[in-house]
Amino acid sequence: MKTVVLSRKEFEIMVTIWNLNRPASFNDILEANPEINRNTLLAALRKLQNYGMVKVAGFGYHKNSLTRLFESSISMTKYFSQFMTNEQKKQMIAVLNQELSKSSDEGLAAIAPETKEEEKVQDLA
């Protein structure tokens, strides 16, 4: 897929679709993000389809009308990774792993400080 740089509104719509995590109708997207103008959404969905970022996943009903269901053709991770070199991806993964290990240690200490102490005692034994 060709590298696509989305406008702010197109990106906002893609984030809404990614967050819904299921095929969504035009109205589902509007309900999930009511700040989006109907005309803007219509134009953006057309552009996103042309870019290959969104595809029609099927059809559903909204009230008594047949409607198209849209889903993302690309994950959020894959979208962002197209702007990074392999070395940058490796560095990012290393930083995230380091942050996650810090967070899990801090989270464990905050939730159950006695558990952390018990682990230290067991390590000494």
DSSP file (Angstrom, degrees, kcal/mol; ACC not computed):
  #  RESIDUE AA STRUCTURE BP1 BP2  ACC     N-H-->O    O-->H-N    N-H-->O    O-->H-N    TCO  KAPPA ALPHA  PHI   PSI    X-CA   Y-CA   Z-CA
    1    1 A M              0   0    0      0, 0.0     2,-0.1     0, 0.0     3,-0.1   0.000 360.0 360.0 360.0 137.5    0.0    0.0    0.0
    2    2 A K        -     0   0    0     49,-0.1     2,-0.3     1,-0.1     0, 0.0  -0.389 360.0 -95.2 -66.8 144.2    1.2    3.5   -0.9
    3    3 A T        -     0   0    0     -2,-0.1     2,-0.5    79,-0.1    -1,-0.1  -0.463  45.8-165.5 -64.6 125.2    2.1    5.7    2.1
    4    4 A V        -     0   0    0     -2,-0.3     2,-0.6    75,-0.1    78,-0.1  -0.960  12.7-158.1-118.3 128.0   -0.9    7.8    2.9
    5    5 A V        -     0   0    0     -2,-0.5     2,-0.2     6,-0.0    -2,-0.0  -0.930  21.4-146.4-104.7 116.7   -0.8   10.9    5.1
    6    6 A L        -     0   0    0     -2,-0.6     2,-0.0     1,-0.1    -2,-0.0  -0.495  11.2-118.0 -84.1 148.9   -4.3   11.6    6.4
    7    7 A S     >  -     0   0    0     -2,-0.2     4,-2.8     1,-0.1     5,-0.2  -0.276  39.1 -97.9 -70.9 170.2   -5.7   15.0    7.1
    8    8 A R  H  > S+     0   0    0      1,-0.2     4,-2.2     2,-0.2     5,-0.1   0.918 125.3  43.9 -59.2 -45.1   -6.7   15.8   10.7
    9    9 A K  H  > S+     0   0    0      2,-0.2     4,-2.3     1,-0.2    -1,-0.2   0.904 112.8  51.2 -68.8 -41.4  -10.4   15.0   10.0
   10   10 A E  H  > S+     0   0    0      1,-0.2     4,-2.4     2,-0.2    -2,-0.2   0.916 112.1  47.8 -61.1 -41.9   -9.6   11.9    8.1
   11   11 A F  H  X S+     0   0    0     -4,-2.8     4,-2.6     2,-0.2    -2,-0.2   0.908 109.3  53.0 -64.9 -41.2   -7.4   10.7   10.9
   12   12 A E  H  X S+     0   0    0     -4,-2.2     4,-1.8    -5,-0.2    -1,-0.2   0.894 110.8  47.4 -60.4 -40.4  -10.1   11.5   13.5
   13   13 A I  H  X S+     0   0    0     -4,-2.3     4,-2.3     2,-0.2    -1,-0.2   0.898 110.8  51.3 -68.3 -40.8  -12.6    9.4   11.5
   14   14 A M  H  X S+     0   0    0     -4,-2.4     4,-3.1     2,-0.2    -2,-0.2   0.908 108.3  51.8 -63.3 -41.0  -10.1    6.6   11.2
   15   15 A V  H  X S+     0   0    0     -4,-2.6     4,-2.7     2,-0.2    -1,-0.2   0.902 109.1  51.2 -61.3 -40.5   -9.5    6.6   15.0
   16   16 A T  H  X S+     0   0    0     -4,-1.8     4,-1.9     2,-0.2    -2,-0.2   0.927 112.0  46.1 -62.0 -44.7  -13.3    6.4   15.5
   17   17 A I  H  X S+     0   0    0     -4,-2.3     4,-1.4     2,-0.2     5,-0.5   0.919 113.2  49.5 -65.0 -43.8  -13.5    3.4   13.2
   18   18 A W  H  < S+     0   0    0     -4,-3.1    -2,-0.2     1,-0.2    -1,-0.2   0.910 111.3  49.9 -61.1 -41.8  -10.5    1.8   14.9
   19   19 A N  H  < S+     0   0    0     -4,-2.7    -1,-0.2     1,-0.2    -2,-0.2   0.834 104.2  57.2 -68.4 -32.4  -12.0    2.3   18.3
   20   20 A L  H  < S-     0   0    0     -4,-1.9    -1,-0.2    -5,-0.2    -2,-0.2   0.859  87.1-163.4 -66.2 -33.5  -15.4    0.9   17.3
   21   21 A N     <  +     0   0    0     -4,-1.4    -3,-0.1    -3,-0.2    -2,-0.1   0.806  57.6  71.9  57.0  34.0  -13.4   -2.3   16.4
   22   22 A R  S    S-     0   0    0     -5,-0.5    -1,-0.1    48,-0.1     2,-0.1  -0.960 101.3 -70.5-163.4 160.5  -16.3   -3.7   14.3
   23   23 A P        -     0   0    0      0, 0.0     2,-0.4     0, 0.0    48,-0.2  -0.428  60.0-164.7 -58.9 132.0  -17.9   -2.9   10.9
   24   24 A A  E     -A   70   0A   0     46,-3.0    46,-3.5    -2,-0.1    33,-0.1  -0.953  14.7-134.4-129.7 141.2  -19.8    0.4   11.4
   25   25 A S  E  >  -A   69   0A   0     -2,-0.4     4,-2.2    44,-0.3     5,-0.2  -0.348  37.9 -99.5 -81.4 168.8  -22.4    2.2    9.5
   26   26 A F  H  > S+     0   0    0     42,-0.5     4,-2.0     1,-0.2     5,-0.1   0.912 127.3  48.2 -51.9 -46.3  -22.3    5.9    8.7
   27   27 A N  H  > S+     0   0    0      2,-0.2     4,-2.6     1,-0.2    -1,-0.2   0.842 106.3  56.2 -69.2 -34.3  -24.7    6.5   11.6
   28   28 A D  H  > S+     0   0    0      2,-0.2     4,-2.2     1,-0.2    -1,-0.2   0.917 109.0  47.7 -60.9 -42.4  -22.6    4.4   14.0
   29   29 A I  H  X S+     0   0    0     -4,-2.2     4,-1.7     2,-0.2    -2,-0.2   0.912 112.1  49.3 -65.7 -42.8  -19.6    6.6   13.2
   30   30 A L  H  < S+     0   0    0     -4,-2.0    -2,-0.2     1,-0.2    -1,-0.2   0.900 111.8  48.6 -62.8 -40.8  -21.6    9.7   13.8
   31   31 A E  H  < S+     0   0    0     -4,-2.6    -1,-0.2     1,-0.2    -2,-0.2   0.877 111.6  49.4 -67.1 -36.9  -23.0    8.4   17.1
   32   32 A A  H  < S+     0   0    0     -4,-2.2    -1,-0.2     1,-0.3    -2,-0.2   0.795 128.9  22.0 -72.5 -27.8  -19.5    7.5   18.2
   33   33 A N    ><  +     0   0    0     -4,-1.7     3,-1.7    -5,-0.2    -1,-0.3  -0.656  67.7 174.9-140.4  81.0  -18.1   10.9   17.3
   34   34 A P  T 3  S+     0   0    0      0, 0.0    -3,-0.1     0, 0.0    -1,-0.1   0.608  71.9  74.6 -67.8 -11.4  -20.9   13.5   17.2
   35   35 A E  T 3  S+     0   0    0      2,-0.1     2,-0.3    -5,-0.0    -5,-0.1   0.693  75.8  97.3 -73.0 -16.3  -18.5   16.4   16.5
   36   36 A I  S <  S-     0   0    0     -3,-1.7     2,-0.2    -6,-0.2    -3,-0.1  -0.572  78.9-126.0 -77.6 131.9  -18.1   15.2   12.9
   37   37 A N     >  -     0   0    0     -2,-0.3     4,-2.6     1,-0.1     5,-0.2  -0.529  15.9-126.8 -72.7 141.5  -20.2   17.0   10.4
   38   38 A R  H  > S+     0   0    0      1,-0.2     4,-2.3     2,-0.2     5,-0.1   0.899 110.0  47.7 -57.4 -44.4  -22.3   14.7    8.2
   39   39 A N  H  > S+     0   0    0      2,-0.2     4,-2.3     1,-0.2    -1,-0.2   0.891 111.4  50.6 -66.7 -39.1  -21.0   16.2    5.0
   40   40 A T  H  > S+     0   0    0      2,-0.2     4,-2.7     1,-0.2    -2,-0.2   0.917 110.9  49.3 -62.5 -43.6  -17.4   16.0    6.2
   41   41 A L  H  X S+     0   0    0     -4,-2.6     4,-2.7     2,-0.2     5,-0.2   0.914 110.0  50.7 -63.0 -43.6  -17.9   12.3    7.1
   42   42 A L  H  X S+     0   0    0     -4,-2.3     4,-1.7     1,-0.2    -2,-0.2   0.937 114.6  42.9 -60.4 -47.9  -19.5   11.5    3.8
   43   43 A A  H  X S+     0   0    0     -4,-2.3     4,-2.2     1,-0.2    -2,-0.2   0.899 114.9  50.4 -65.4 -41.4  -16.6   13.1    1.8
   44   44 A A  H  X S+     0   0    0     -4,-2.7     4,-3.2     2,-0.2     5,-0.2   0.897 107.7  52.3 -67.1 -40.4  -13.9   11.6    4.1
   45   45 A L  H  X S+     0   0    0     -4,-2.7     4,-2.0     1,-0.2    -1,-0.2   0.898 109.4  50.6 -62.1 -38.8  -15.3    8.1    3.8
   46   46 A R  H  X S+     0   0    0     -4,-1.7     4,-1.9    -5,-0.2    -2,-0.2   0.932 113.6  44.7 -63.1 -45.2  -15.2    8.4    0.1
   47   47 A K  H  X S+     0   0    0     -4,-2.2     4,-2.4     2,-0.2    -2,-0.2   0.920 111.2  53.0 -64.4 -44.5  -11.6    9.6    0.2
   48   48 A L  H  X>S+     0   0    0     -4,-3.2     5,-2.2     1,-0.2     6,-1.3   0.853 108.7  50.8 -62.1 -34.3  -10.6    6.9    2.7
   49   49 A Q  H ><5S+     0   0    0     -4,-2.0     3,-0.6    -5,-0.2    -1,-0.2   0.913 109.6  50.1 -67.1 -42.1  -12.1    4.2    0.4
   50   50 A N  H 3<5S+     0   0    0     -4,-1.9    -2,-0.2     1,-0.2    -1,-0.2   0.862 109.7  51.2 -63.8 -35.5  -10.1    5.7   -2.5
   51   51 A Y  H 3<5S-     0   0    0     -4,-2.4    -1,-0.2    -5,-0.1    -2,-0.2   0.701 114.0-119.9 -71.5 -19.6   -6.9    5.5   -0.4
   52   52 A G  T <<5S+     0   0    0     -4,-0.8    -3,-0.2    -3,-0.6    -2,-0.1   0.622  83.8 115.8  86.1  14.8   -7.6    1.9    0.5
   53   53 A M  S   <S+     0   0    0     -5,-2.2    20,-3.4    -6,-0.2    21,-0.7   0.759  76.0  34.0 -85.5 -27.2   -7.8    2.7    4.2
   54   54 A V  E     -B   72   0A   0     -6,-1.3     2,-0.3    18,-0.3    -2,-0.2  -0.962  67.2-173.8-130.1 144.4  -11.5    1.7    4.5
   55   55 A K  E     -B   71   0A   0     16,-2.6    16,-2.3    -2,-0.4     2,-0.6  -0.940  35.4-101.2-134.4 159.8  -13.6   -0.9    2.8
   56   56 A V  E     -B   70   0A   0     -2,-0.3    14,-0.3    14,-0.2     3,-0.1  -0.716  32.8-174.0 -80.9 121.5  -17.2   -1.8    2.7
   57   57 A A  E     -     0   0A   0     12,-3.6     2,-0.3    -2,-0.6    13,-0.2   0.510  54.9 -66.3 -96.1  -7.0  -17.6   -4.9    4.9
   58   58 A G  E     -B   69   0A   0     11,-0.9    11,-2.7     2,-0.0     2,-0.4  -0.984  59.2 -68.8 152.4-161.8  -21.2   -5.6    4.2
   59   59 A F  E     +B   68   0A   0     -2,-0.3     2,-0.2     9,-0.2     9,-0.2  -0.954  40.7 165.8-131.9 149.5  -24.7   -4.1    4.6
   60   60 A G  E     -B   67   0A   0      7,-3.0     7,-3.2    -2,-0.4     2,-0.4  -0.773  32.8 -97.2-144.3-171.6  -26.9   -3.5    7.6
   61   61 A Y  E     -B   66   0A   0      5,-0.2     2,-0.5    -2,-0.2     5,-0.2  -0.940  18.3-171.1-120.3 140.6  -30.0   -1.7    8.5
   62   62 A H  E >  S-B   65   0A   0      3,-2.5     3,-2.3    -2,-0.4     2,-0.4  -0.969  76.6 -45.3-126.1 114.1  -30.4    1.7   10.3
   63   63 A K  T 3  S-     0   0    0     -2,-0.5    -2,-0.0     1,-0.3     0, 0.0  -0.521 125.2 -26.7  57.4-116.1  -34.1    2.2   11.1
   64   64 A N  T 3  S+     0   0    0     -2,-0.4     2,-0.4    -3,-0.1    -1,-0.3   0.241 119.0  97.7-109.0  13.4  -35.8    1.1    7.9
   65   65 A S  E <  S- B   0  62A   0     -3,-2.3    -3,-2.5     0, 0.0     2,-0.4  -0.824  71.5-126.0-108.3 141.1  -32.9    1.9    5.5
   66   66 A L  E     - B   0  61A   0     -2,-0.4     2,-0.3    -5,-0.2    -5,-0.2  -0.668  37.9-177.2 -77.6 134.9  -30.3   -0.4    4.1
   67   67 A T  E     - B   0  60A   0     -7,-3.2    -7,-3.0    -2,-0.4     2,-0.2  -0.959  26.9-110.8-137.3 152.4  -26.8    1.0    4.9
   68   68 A R  E     - B   0  59A   0     -2,-0.3   -42,-0.5    -9,-0.2     2,-0.5  -0.549  25.3-140.3 -79.0 146.9  -23.2    0.1    4.1
   69   69 A L  E     -AB  25  58A   0    -11,-2.7   -12,-3.6    -2,-0.2   -11,-0.9  -0.947  18.1-156.6-108.8 126.9  -21.0   -1.1    6.9
   70   70 A F  E     +AB  24  56A   0    -46,-3.5   -46,-3.0    -2,-0.5     2,-0.3  -0.778  13.2 177.5-104.3 145.4  -17.4    0.2    6.8
   71   71 A E  E     - B   0  55A   0    -16,-2.3   -16,-2.6    -2,-0.3     2,-0.1  -0.978  35.7 -95.3-141.5 158.1  -14.3   -1.3    8.4
   72   72 A S  E     - B   0  54A   0     -2,-0.3   -18,-0.3   -18,-0.2   -19,-0.1  -0.446  19.0-161.2 -71.7 140.3  -10.6   -0.4    8.4
   73   73 A S  S    S+     0   0    0    -20,-3.4     2,-0.4    -2,-0.1   -19,-0.2   0.501  80.7  41.7 -94.2  -7.9   -8.4   -2.1    5.9
   74   74 A I  S    S-     0   0    0    -21,-0.7    -1,-0.1     4,-0.0     2,-0.1  -0.998  83.8-121.3-141.7 139.9   -5.3   -1.2    7.9
   75   75 A S     >  -     0   0    0     -2,-0.4     4,-2.3     1,-0.1     5,-0.1  -0.372  27.5-114.7 -76.8 161.0   -4.6   -1.4   11.6
   76   76 A M  H  > S+     0   0    0      1,-0.2     4,-2.3     2,-0.2     5,-0.2   0.902 117.6  53.1 -60.9 -41.1   -3.6    1.7   13.6
   77   77 A T  H  > S+     0   0    0      1,-0.2     4,-2.4     2,-0.2    -1,-0.2   0.925 109.6  47.0 -60.8 -46.1   -0.2    0.1   14.3
   78   78 A K  H  > S+     0   0    0      2,-0.2     4,-1.1     1,-0.2    -1,-0.2   0.878 109.6  54.7 -65.8 -37.5    0.4   -0.6   10.6
   79   79 A Y  H >< S+     0   0    0     -4,-2.3     3,-0.6     1,-0.2     4,-0.2   0.952 114.1  39.9 -59.7 -49.5   -0.6    3.0    9.6
   80   80 A F  H >< S+     0   0    0     -4,-2.3     3,-1.6     1,-0.2    -2,-0.2   0.852 109.0  60.9 -70.2 -33.7    1.9    4.5   12.0
   81   81 A S  H >< S+     0   0    0     -4,-2.4     3,-1.6     1,-0.3    -1,-0.2   0.730  88.6  71.7 -68.9 -19.6    4.6    2.0   11.3
   82   82 A Q  T << S+     0   0    0     -4,-1.1    -1,-0.3    -3,-0.6    -2,-0.2   0.691  96.2  53.3 -67.9 -15.7    4.7    3.1    7.6
   83   83 A F  T <  S+     0   0    0     -3,-1.6     2,-0.3    -4,-0.2    -1,-0.3   0.367 101.8  75.2 -96.2   3.5    6.3    6.3    8.7
   84   84 A M  S <  S-     0   0    0     -3,-1.6     2,-0.1    -4,-0.1     0, 0.0  -0.882  73.5-128.9-121.5 147.7    9.1    4.6   10.6
   85   85 A T     >  -     0   0    0     -2,-0.3     4,-2.0     1,-0.1     5,-0.1  -0.412  37.1-104.8 -79.9 167.0   12.3    2.8    9.7
   86   86 A N  H  > S+     0   0    0      1,-0.2     4,-2.2     2,-0.2     5,-0.2   0.871 122.7  53.7 -61.8 -36.2   13.0   -0.7   11.1
   87   87 A E  H  > S+     0   0    0      1,-0.2     4,-2.2     2,-0.2    -1,-0.2   0.905 107.9  49.5 -65.6 -40.8   15.6    0.8   13.4
   88   88 A Q  H  > S+     0   0    0      2,-0.2     4,-2.3     1,-0.2    -1,-0.2   0.877 109.5  52.5 -64.8 -37.4   13.1    3.3   14.8
   89   89 A K  H  X S+     0   0    0     -4,-2.0     4,-2.4     2,-0.2    -2,-0.2   0.924 109.3  49.1 -63.9 -43.9   10.6    0.5   15.3
   90   90 A K  H  X S+     0   0    0     -4,-2.2     4,-2.2     1,-0.2    -2,-0.2   0.912 111.8  48.9 -62.0 -42.9   13.1   -1.5   17.3
   91   91 A Q  H  X S+     0   0    0     -4,-2.2     4,-2.3     1,-0.2    -1,-0.2   0.905 110.9  50.2 -63.9 -40.9   14.0    1.5   19.4
   92   92 A M  H  X S+     0   0    0     -4,-2.3     4,-2.7     1,-0.2    -2,-0.2   0.918 110.0  50.0 -64.4 -42.9   10.3    2.2   20.1
   93   93 A I  H  X S+     0   0    0     -4,-2.4     4,-2.7     1,-0.2    -1,-0.2   0.905 110.1  50.9 -62.3 -41.7    9.7   -1.4   21.1
   94   94 A A  H  X S+     0   0    0     -4,-2.2     4,-2.1     2,-0.2    -1,-0.2   0.925 112.3  46.2 -61.9 -44.8   12.6   -1.2   23.5
   95   95 A V  H  X S+     0   0    0     -4,-2.3     4,-2.6     2,-0.2    -2,-0.2   0.920 113.2  49.4 -64.7 -43.9   11.3    2.0   25.1
   96   96 A L  H  X S+     0   0    0     -4,-2.7     4,-2.9     2,-0.2     5,-0.2   0.912 110.4  50.3 -63.6 -42.3    7.8    0.6   25.4
   97   97 A N  H  X S+     0   0    0     -4,-2.7     4,-2.2     2,-0.2    -1,-0.2   0.909 111.3  49.2 -60.7 -41.2    9.0   -2.6   27.0
   98   98 A Q  H  X S+     0   0    0     -4,-2.1     4,-1.9    -5,-0.2    -2,-0.2   0.926 113.2  46.2 -64.0 -44.8   11.1   -0.6   29.5
   99   99 A E  H  X S+     0   0    0     -4,-2.6     4,-2.8     1,-0.2    -2,-0.2   0.891 111.6  51.9 -65.7 -39.7    8.1    1.6   30.3
  100  100 A L  H  X S+     0   0    0     -4,-2.9     4,-2.7     1,-0.2    -1,-0.2   0.897 108.5  50.3 -64.7 -39.5    5.7   -1.4   30.6
  101  101 A S  H  X S+     0   0    0     -4,-2.2     4,-1.7    -5,-0.2    -1,-0.2   0.892 112.7  47.1 -67.3 -37.0    8.1   -3.1   33.1
  102  102 A K  H  X S+     0   0    0     -4,-1.9     4,-2.6     2,-0.2     5,-0.2   0.937 113.1  49.2 -64.3 -46.9    8.3    0.0   35.2
  103  103 A S  H  X S+     0   0    0     -4,-2.8     4,-3.0     1,-0.2     5,-0.2   0.902 110.2  49.6 -61.3 -43.3    4.5    0.5   35.1
  104  104 A S  H  X S+     0   0    0     -4,-2.7     4,-2.2     2,-0.2    -1,-0.2   0.884 112.3  47.9 -67.7 -36.4    3.8   -3.1   36.1
  105  105 A D  H  X S+     0   0    0     -4,-1.7     4,-2.1    -5,-0.2    -2,-0.2   0.926 115.8  44.2 -66.4 -44.2    6.3   -2.9   39.0
  106  106 A E  H  X S+     0   0    0     -4,-2.6     4,-2.2     2,-0.2    -2,-0.2   0.899 113.8  50.8 -66.4 -40.7    4.8    0.4   40.2
  107  107 A G  H  X S+     0   0    0     -4,-3.0     4,-2.3    -5,-0.2     5,-0.2   0.900 110.6  48.7 -63.9 -41.3    1.2   -0.9   39.7
  108  108 A L  H  X S+     0   0    0     -4,-2.2     4,-2.7     1,-0.2     8,-0.2   0.907 111.6  49.6 -65.0 -42.0    2.0   -4.0   41.7
  109  109 A A  H  < S+     0   0    0     -4,-2.1    -2,-0.2     1,-0.2    -1,-0.2   0.884 113.4  46.4 -65.0 -37.8    3.5   -2.0   44.5
  110  110 A A  H  < S+     0   0    0     -4,-2.2    -2,-0.2     2,-0.2    -1,-0.2   0.873 117.5  42.3 -72.6 -36.7    0.5    0.3   44.6
  111  111 A I  H  < S+     0   0    0     -4,-2.3    -2,-0.2     1,-0.2    -3,-0.2   0.934 136.3   6.8 -76.9 -47.1   -2.1   -2.5   44.5
  112  112 A A    >X  +     0   0    0     -4,-2.7     4,-1.3    -5,-0.2     3,-0.9  -0.652  61.5 172.5-140.6  79.9   -0.5   -4.9   46.9
  113  113 A P  H 3> S+     0   0    0      0, 0.0     4,-1.8     0, 0.0     5,-0.1   0.837  83.4  58.7 -59.5 -31.8    2.6   -3.5   48.7
  114  114 A E  H 3> S+     0   0    0      1,-0.2     4,-2.5     2,-0.2     5,-0.1   0.836 100.1  56.9 -67.3 -30.4    2.7   -6.6   50.9
  115  115 A T  H <> S+     0   0    0     -3,-0.9     4,-2.1     2,-0.2    -1,-0.2   0.906 105.5  50.5 -64.6 -41.6    3.0   -8.8   47.8
  116  116 A K  H  X S+     0   0    0     -4,-1.3     4,-1.7    -8,-0.2    -1,-0.2   0.901 111.5  48.1 -62.8 -41.3    6.1   -6.9   46.7
  117  117 A E  H  X S+     0   0    0     -4,-1.8     4,-2.2     1,-0.2    -2,-0.2   0.899 109.4  52.9 -65.5 -40.5    7.6   -7.4   50.2
  118  118 A E  H  X S+     0   0    0     -4,-2.5     4,-2.4     1,-0.2    -2,-0.2   0.872 106.7  53.3 -62.5 -37.0    6.7  -11.1   50.2
  119  119 A E  H  X S+     0   0    0     -4,-2.1     4,-2.1     2,-0.2    -1,-0.2   0.902 108.4  49.6 -64.2 -40.8    8.6  -11.5   46.8
  120  120 A K  H  X S+     0   0    0     -4,-1.7     4,-1.6     2,-0.2    -2,-0.2   0.908 111.1  49.2 -64.6 -41.8   11.7   -9.9   48.3
  121  121 A V  H  X S+     0   0    0     -4,-2.2     4,-1.4     1,-0.2    -2,-0.2   0.916 111.9  48.6 -63.9 -43.0   11.5  -12.3   51.3
  122  122 A Q  H  < S+     0   0    0     -4,-2.4    -1,-0.2     1,-0.2    -2,-0.2   0.863 108.4  54.2 -65.5 -36.0   11.2  -15.3   49.0
  123  123 A D  H  < S+     0   0    0     -4,-2.1    -1,-0.2     1,-0.2    -2,-0.2   0.850 108.3  49.8 -66.0 -33.3   14.1  -14.1   46.9
  124  124 A L  H  <        0   0    0     -4,-1.6    -1,-0.2     1,-0.2    -2,-0.2   0.790 360.0 360.0 -75.2 -27.2   16.3  -13.9   50.0
  125  125 A A     <        0   0    0     -4,-1.4    -1,-0.2    -5,-0.1    -2,-0.2   0.471 360.0 360.0 -74.2 360.0   15.3  -17.5   51.1
